[in-house]
Amino acid sequence: MKIRDKINESFKLKKQFEHLLEVAKKAVEMAIEQDENAASAWINDQTKDLELN
């Protein structure tokens, strides 16, 4: 892999991390205000298209 590819991958991963952090924050709020099942379902919906290994 070339350096350019590594840089592009790092930007993609940073964006994914930021999205997951926001999902986690919102899920904690939902779990407190509603219930854990609603938060869990929302997390699954928000992350279904991500390629998580």
PyMOL Python script that loads the backbone (N, CA, C, O; Angstrom):
from pymol import cmd

cmd.read_pdbstr("""\
ATOM      1  N   MET A   1       0.837  -1.171   0.000  1.00  0.00           N
ATOM      2  CA  MET A   1       0.000   0.000   0.000  1.00  0.00           C
ATOM      3  C   MET A   1       0.893   1.249   0.000  1.00  0.00           C
ATOM      4  O   MET A   1       1.897   1.309   0.709  1.00  0.00           O
ATOM      5  N   LYS A   2       0.516   2.212  -0.786  1.00  0.00           N
ATOM      6  CA  LYS A   2       1.294   3.438  -0.864  1.00  0.00           C
ATOM      7  C   LYS A   2       0.935   4.374   0.282  1.00  0.00           C
ATOM      8  O   LYS A   2      -0.099   4.223   0.933  1.00  0.00           O
ATOM      9  N   ILE A   3       1.804   5.335   0.510  1.00  0.00           N
ATOM     10  CA  ILE A   3       1.578   6.307   1.582  1.00  0.00           C
ATOM     11  C   ILE A   3       0.266   7.044   1.370  1.00  0.00           C
ATOM     12  O   ILE A   3      -0.477   7.278   2.323  1.00  0.00           O
ATOM     13  N   ARG A   4      -0.021   7.406   0.139  1.00  0.00           N
ATOM     14  CA  ARG A   4      -1.273   8.113  -0.173  1.00  0.00           C
ATOM     15  C   ARG A   4      -2.475   7.279   0.250  1.00  0.00           C
ATOM     16  O   ARG A   4      -3.432   7.804   0.820  1.00  0.00           O
ATOM     17  N   ASP A   5      -2.425   5.990  -0.028  1.00  0.00           N
ATOM     18  CA  ASP A   5      -3.522   5.098   0.355  1.00  0.00           C
ATOM     19  C   ASP A   5      -3.678   5.028   1.876  1.00  0.00           C
ATOM     20  O   ASP A   5      -4.793   5.016   2.397  1.00  0.00           O
ATOM     21  N   LYS A   6      -2.559   4.982   2.569  1.00  0.00           N
ATOM     22  CA  LYS A   6      -2.595   4.947   4.038  1.00  0.00           C
ATOM     23  C   LYS A   6      -3.205   6.235   4.594  1.00  0.00           C
ATOM     24  O   LYS A   6      -3.993   6.199   5.539  1.00  0.00           O
ATOM     25  N   ILE A   7      -2.836   7.365   4.004  1.00  0.00           N
ATOM     26  CA  ILE A   7      -3.385   8.648   4.447  1.00  0.00           C
ATOM     27  C   ILE A   7      -4.887   8.689   4.211  1.00  0.00           C
ATOM     28  O   ILE A   7      -5.647   9.097   5.090  1.00  0.00           O
ATOM     29  N   ASN A   8      -5.314   8.267   3.029  1.00  0.00           N
ATOM     30  CA  ASN A   8      -6.751   8.247   2.724  1.00  0.00           C
ATOM     31  C   ASN A   8      -7.501   7.324   3.677  1.00  0.00           C
ATOM     32  O   ASN A   8      -8.594   7.649   4.140  1.00  0.00           O
ATOM     33  N   GLU A   9      -6.907   6.176   3.963  1.00  0.00           N
ATOM     34  CA  GLU A   9      -7.539   5.239   4.893  1.00  0.00           C
ATOM     35  C   GLU A   9      -7.640   5.852   6.292  1.00  0.00           C
ATOM     36  O   GLU A   9      -8.644   5.674   6.980  1.00  0.00           O
ATOM     37  N   SER A  10      -6.598   6.571   6.706  1.00  0.00           N
ATOM     38  CA  SER A  10      -6.633   7.177   8.041  1.00  0.00           C
ATOM     39  C   SER A  10      -7.727   8.235   8.141  1.00  0.00           C
ATOM     40  O   SER A  10      -8.376   8.348   9.181  1.00  0.00           O
ATOM     41  N   PHE A  11      -7.946   9.012   7.079  1.00  0.00           N
ATOM     42  CA  PHE A  11      -9.030   9.997   7.092  1.00  0.00           C
ATOM     43  C   PHE A  11     -10.391   9.306   7.158  1.00  0.00           C
ATOM     44  O   PHE A  11     -11.293   9.753   7.866  1.00  0.00           O
ATOM     45  N   LYS A  12     -10.525   8.214   6.412  1.00  0.00           N
ATOM     46  CA  LYS A  12     -11.779   7.456   6.432  1.00  0.00           C
ATOM     47  C   LYS A  12     -12.042   6.899   7.832  1.00  0.00           C
ATOM     48  O   LYS A  12     -13.164   6.967   8.334  1.00  0.00           O
ATOM     49  N   LEU A  13     -11.010   6.353   8.452  1.00  0.00           N
ATOM     50  CA  LEU A  13     -11.168   5.783   9.790  1.00  0.00           C
ATOM     51  C   LEU A  13     -11.456   6.859  10.833  1.00  0.00           C
ATOM     52  O   LEU A  13     -12.215   6.622  11.773  1.00  0.00           O
ATOM     53  N   LYS A  14     -10.862   8.028  10.677  1.00  0.00           N
ATOM     54  CA  LYS A  14     -11.136   9.133  11.607  1.00  0.00           C
ATOM     55  C   LYS A  14     -12.593   9.554  11.510  1.00  0.00           C
ATOM     56  O   LYS A  14     -13.251   9.788  12.523  1.00  0.00           O
ATOM     57  N   LYS A  15     -13.091   9.649  10.282  1.00  0.00           N
ATOM     58  CA  LYS A  15     -14.495  10.024  10.083  1.00  0.00           C
ATOM     59  C   LYS A  15     -15.417   8.965  10.692  1.00  0.00           C
ATOM     60  O   LYS A  15     -16.420   9.295  11.324  1.00  0.00           O
ATOM     61  N   GLN A  16     -15.073   7.705  10.499  1.00  0.00           N
ATOM     62  CA  GLN A  16     -15.864   6.612  11.062  1.00  0.00           C
ATOM     63  C   GLN A  16     -15.836   6.667  12.595  1.00  0.00           C
ATOM     64  O   GLN A  16     -16.864   6.471  13.243  1.00  0.00           O
ATOM     65  N   PHE A  17     -14.674   6.930  13.163  1.00  0.00           N
ATOM     66  CA  PHE A  17     -14.550   7.055  14.616  1.00  0.00           C
ATOM     67  C   PHE A  17     -15.438   8.175  15.145  1.00  0.00           C
ATOM     68  O   PHE A  17     -16.140   7.998  16.141  1.00  0.00           O
ATOM     69  N   GLU A  18     -15.408   9.326  14.482  1.00  0.00           N
ATOM     70  CA  GLU A  18     -16.221  10.460  14.926  1.00  0.00           C
ATOM     71  C   GLU A  18     -17.709  10.121  14.874  1.00  0.00           C
ATOM     72  O   GLU A  18     -18.471  10.492  15.766  1.00  0.00           O
ATOM     73  N   HIS A  19     -18.111   9.416  13.826  1.00  0.00           N
ATOM     74  CA  HIS A  19     -19.514   9.003  13.709  1.00  0.00           C
ATOM     75  C   HIS A  19     -19.885   8.041  14.845  1.00  0.00           C
ATOM     76  O   HIS A  19     -20.931   8.190  15.476  1.00  0.00           O
ATOM     77  N   LEU A  20     -19.025   7.064  15.095  1.00  0.00           N
ATOM     78  CA  LEU A  20     -19.311   6.093  16.150  1.00  0.00           C
ATOM     79  C   LEU A  20     -19.350   6.746  17.527  1.00  0.00           C
ATOM     80  O   LEU A  20     -20.144   6.351  18.381  1.00  0.00           O
ATOM     81  N   LEU A  21     -18.506   7.734  17.743  1.00  0.00           N
ATOM     82  CA  LEU A  21     -18.523   8.450  19.017  1.00  0.00           C
ATOM     83  C   LEU A  21     -19.845   9.182  19.208  1.00  0.00           C
ATOM     84  O   LEU A  21     -20.411   9.158  20.301  1.00  0.00           O
ATOM     85  N   GLU A  22     -20.339   9.825  18.169  1.00  0.00           N
ATOM     86  CA  GLU A  22     -21.629  10.518  18.252  1.00  0.00           C
ATOM     87  C   GLU A  22     -22.771   9.526  18.464  1.00  0.00           C
ATOM     88  O   GLU A  22     -23.699   9.795  19.227  1.00  0.00           O
ATOM     89  N   VAL A  23     -22.699   8.384  17.792  1.00  0.00           N
ATOM     90  CA  VAL A  23     -23.715   7.343  17.976  1.00  0.00           C
ATOM     91  C   VAL A  23     -23.711   6.871  19.429  1.00  0.00           C
ATOM     92  O   VAL A  23     -24.770   6.703  20.033  1.00  0.00           O
ATOM     93  N   ALA A  24     -22.533   6.662  19.981  1.00  0.00           N
ATOM     94  CA  ALA A  24     -22.432   6.202  21.365  1.00  0.00           C
ATOM     95  C   ALA A  24     -23.000   7.230  22.337  1.00  0.00           C
ATOM     96  O   ALA A  24     -23.726   6.871  23.264  1.00  0.00           O
ATOM     97  N   LYS A  25     -22.679   8.497  22.134  1.00  0.00           N
ATOM     98  CA  LYS A  25     -23.198   9.552  23.016  1.00  0.00           C
ATOM     99  C   LYS A  25     -24.722   9.592  22.975  1.00  0.00           C
ATOM    100  O   LYS A  25     -25.380   9.650  24.014  1.00  0.00           O
ATOM    101  N   LYS A  26     -25.272   9.561  21.769  1.00  0.00           N
ATOM    102  CA  LYS A  26     -26.728   9.617  21.602  1.00  0.00           C
ATOM    103  C   LYS A  26     -27.376   8.373  22.219  1.00  0.00           C
ATOM    104  O   LYS A  26     -28.439   8.463  22.834  1.00  0.00           O
ATOM    105  N   ALA A  27     -26.735   7.219  22.053  1.00  0.00           N
ATOM    106  CA  ALA A  27     -27.289   5.977  22.592  1.00  0.00           C
ATOM    107  C   ALA A  27     -27.345   6.012  24.116  1.00  0.00           C
ATOM    108  O   ALA A  27     -28.305   5.523  24.711  1.00  0.00           O
ATOM    109  N   VAL A  28     -26.336   6.581  24.746  1.00  0.00           N
ATOM    110  CA  VAL A  28     -26.350   6.699  26.207  1.00  0.00           C
ATOM    111  C   VAL A  28     -27.506   7.592  26.638  1.00  0.00           C
ATOM    112  O   VAL A  28     -28.219   7.276  27.590  1.00  0.00           O
ATOM    113  N   GLU A  29     -27.688   8.700  25.941  1.00  0.00           N
ATOM    114  CA  GLU A  29     -28.819   9.586  26.250  1.00  0.00           C
ATOM    115  C   GLU A  29     -30.147   8.850  26.098  1.00  0.00           C
ATOM    116  O   GLU A  29     -31.034   8.969  26.944  1.00  0.00           O
ATOM    117  N   MET A  30     -30.275   8.086  25.006  1.00  0.00           N
ATOM    118  CA  MET A  30     -31.516   7.341  24.769  1.00  0.00           C
ATOM    119  C   MET A  30     -31.745   6.294  25.852  1.00  0.00           C
ATOM    120  O   MET A  30     -32.871   6.112  26.314  1.00  0.00           O
ATOM    121  N   ALA A  31     -30.685   5.609  26.256  1.00  0.00           N
ATOM    122  CA  ALA A  31     -30.819   4.576  27.284  1.00  0.00           C
ATOM    123  C   ALA A  31     -31.290   5.183  28.601  1.00  0.00           C
ATOM    124  O   ALA A  31     -32.069   4.571  29.332  1.00  0.00           O
ATOM    125  N   ILE A  32     -30.815   6.389  28.898  1.00  0.00           N
ATOM    126  CA  ILE A  32     -31.220   7.059  30.136  1.00  0.00           C
ATOM    127  C   ILE A  32     -32.652   7.570  30.032  1.00  0.00           C
ATOM    128  O   ILE A  32     -33.452   7.377  30.947  1.00  0.00           O
ATOM    129  N   GLU A  33     -32.972   8.220  28.919  1.00  0.00           N
ATOM    130  CA  GLU A  33     -34.283   8.858  28.768  1.00  0.00           C
ATOM    131  C   GLU A  33     -35.389   7.876  28.402  1.00  0.00           C
ATOM    132  O   GLU A  33     -36.535   8.057  28.813  1.00  0.00           O
ATOM    133  N   GLN A  34     -35.058   6.839  27.634  1.00  0.00           N
ATOM    134  CA  GLN A  34     -36.077   5.873  27.202  1.00  0.00           C
ATOM    135  C   GLN A  34     -35.784   4.525  27.850  1.00  0.00           C
ATOM    136  O   GLN A  34     -36.158   4.278  28.996  1.00  0.00           O
ATOM    137  N   ASP A  35     -35.110   3.659  27.101  1.00  0.00           N
ATOM    138  CA  ASP A  35     -34.690   2.378  27.656  1.00  0.00           C
ATOM    139  C   ASP A  35     -33.553   1.803  26.818  1.00  0.00           C
ATOM    140  O   ASP A  35     -33.253   2.288  25.727  1.00  0.00           O
ATOM    141  N   GLU A  36     -32.934   0.767  27.353  1.00  0.00           N
ATOM    142  CA  GLU A  36     -31.776   0.177  26.680  1.00  0.00           C
ATOM    143  C   GLU A  36     -32.140  -0.458  25.343  1.00  0.00           C
ATOM    144  O   GLU A  36     -31.342  -0.425  24.406  1.00  0.00           O
ATOM    145  N   ASN A  37     -33.330  -1.033  25.244  1.00  0.00           N
ATOM    146  CA  ASN A  37     -33.729  -1.677  23.993  1.00  0.00           C
ATOM    147  C   ASN A  37     -33.843  -0.669  22.857  1.00  0.00           C
ATOM    148  O   ASN A  37     -33.420  -0.947  21.735  1.00  0.00           O
ATOM    149  N   ALA A  38     -34.407   0.488  23.139  1.00  0.00           N
ATOM    150  CA  ALA A  38     -34.519   1.537  22.120  1.00  0.00           C
ATOM    151  C   ALA A  38     -33.136   2.003  21.700  1.00  0.00           C
ATOM    152  O   ALA A  38     -32.878   2.199  20.512  1.00  0.00           O
ATOM    153  N   ALA A  39     -32.246   2.182  22.667  1.00  0.00           N
ATOM    154  CA  ALA A  39     -30.881   2.622  22.365  1.00  0.00           C
ATOM    155  C   ALA A  39     -30.143   1.580  21.540  1.00  0.00           C
ATOM    156  O   ALA A  39     -29.442   1.922  20.587  1.00  0.00           O
ATOM    157  N   SER A  40     -30.294   0.328  21.895  1.00  0.00           N
ATOM    158  CA  SER A  40     -29.623  -0.751  21.168  1.00  0.00           C
ATOM    159  C   SER A  40     -30.125  -0.849  19.731  1.00  0.00           C
ATOM    160  O   SER A  40     -29.337  -1.021  18.801  1.00  0.00           O
ATOM    161  N   ALA A  41     -31.429  -0.740  19.557  1.00  0.00           N
ATOM    162  CA  ALA A  41     -32.007  -0.777  18.208  1.00  0.00           C
ATOM    163  C   ALA A  41     -31.507   0.402  17.382  1.00  0.00           C
ATOM    164  O   ALA A  41     -31.212   0.253  16.196  1.00  0.00           O
ATOM    165  N   TRP A  42     -31.411   1.567  18.004  1.00  0.00           N
ATOM    166  CA  TRP A  42     -30.934   2.759  17.303  1.00  0.00           C
ATOM    167  C   TRP A  42     -29.468   2.596  16.897  1.00  0.00           C
ATOM    168  O   TRP A  42     -29.086   2.977  15.791  1.00  0.00           O
ATOM    169  N   ILE A  43     -28.645   2.031  17.791  1.00  0.00           N
ATOM    170  CA  ILE A  43     -27.238   1.774  17.459  1.00  0.00           C
ATOM    171  C   ILE A  43     -27.150   0.838  16.260  1.00  0.00           C
ATOM    172  O   ILE A  43     -26.397   1.097  15.320  1.00  0.00           O
ATOM    173  N   ASN A  44     -27.911  -0.241  16.291  1.00  0.00           N
ATOM    174  CA  ASN A  44     -27.883  -1.197  15.181  1.00  0.00           C
ATOM    175  C   ASN A  44     -28.278  -0.536  13.870  1.00  0.00           C
ATOM    176  O   ASN A  44     -27.679  -0.805  12.829  1.00  0.00           O
ATOM    177  N   ASP A  45     -29.281   0.326  13.917  1.00  0.00           N
ATOM    178  CA  ASP A  45     -29.724   1.027  12.718  1.00  0.00           C
ATOM    179  C   ASP A  45     -28.645   1.981  12.201  1.00  0.00           C
ATOM    180  O   ASP A  45     -28.427   2.082  10.994  1.00  0.00           O
ATOM    181  N   GLN A  46     -27.985   2.669  13.104  1.00  0.00           N
ATOM    182  CA  GLN A  46     -26.975   3.655  12.723  1.00  0.00           C
ATOM    183  C   GLN A  46     -25.682   3.022  12.220  1.00  0.00           C
ATOM    184  O   GLN A  46     -24.928   3.662  11.486  1.00  0.00           O
ATOM    185  N   THR A  47     -25.417   1.789  12.599  1.00  0.00           N
ATOM    186  CA  THR A  47     -24.145   1.157  12.249  1.00  0.00           C
ATOM    187  C   THR A  47     -24.278   0.004  11.256  1.00  0.00           C
ATOM    188  O   THR A  47     -23.283  -0.649  10.942  1.00  0.00           O
ATOM    189  N   LYS A  48     -25.475  -0.254  10.763  1.00  0.00           N
ATOM    190  CA  LYS A  48     -25.667  -1.422   9.895  1.00  0.00           C
ATOM    191  C   LYS A  48     -24.880  -1.345   8.590  1.00  0.00           C
ATOM    192  O   LYS A  48     -24.526  -2.381   8.028  1.00  0.00           O
ATOM    193  N   ASP A  49     -24.601  -0.144   8.101  1.00  0.00           N
ATOM    194  CA  ASP A  49     -23.893  -0.009   6.832  1.00  0.00           C
ATOM    195  C   ASP A  49     -22.380   0.133   6.989  1.00  0.00           C
ATOM    196  O   ASP A  49     -21.658   0.202   5.994  1.00  0.00           O
ATOM    197  N   LEU A  50     -21.902   0.176   8.217  1.00  0.00           N
ATOM    198  CA  LEU A  50     -20.468   0.315   8.447  1.00  0.00           C
ATOM    199  C   LEU A  50     -19.778  -1.029   8.308  1.00  0.00           C
ATOM    200  O   LEU A  50     -20.355  -2.077   8.598  1.00  0.00           O
ATOM    201  N   GLU A  51     -18.548  -0.978   7.864  1.00  0.00           N
ATOM    202  CA  GLU A  51     -17.738  -2.184   7.760  1.00  0.00           C
ATOM    203  C   GLU A  51     -16.916  -2.306   9.033  1.00  0.00           C
ATOM    204  O   GLU A  51     -15.753  -1.904   9.067  1.00  0.00           O
ATOM    205  N   LEU A  52     -17.510  -2.856  10.071  1.00  0.00           N
ATOM    206  CA  LEU A  52     -16.813  -3.010  11.342  1.00  0.00           C
ATOM    207  C   LEU A  52     -16.214  -4.398  11.411  1.00  0.00           C
ATOM    208  O   LEU A  52     -16.908  -5.397  11.221  1.00  0.00           O
ATOM    209  N   ASN A  53     -14.932  -4.455  11.681  1.00  0.00           N
ATOM    210  CA  ASN A  53     -14.237  -5.749  11.749  1.00  0.00           C
ATOM    211  C   ASN A  53     -14.006  -6.138  13.175  1.00  0.00           C
ATOM    212  O   ASN A  53     -13.434  -7.195  13.442  1.00  0.00           O
TER     213      ASN A  53
END
""", "prot")
cmd.dss("prot")
cmd.show_as("cartoon", "prot")
cmd.util.cbc("prot")
cmd.orient("prot")
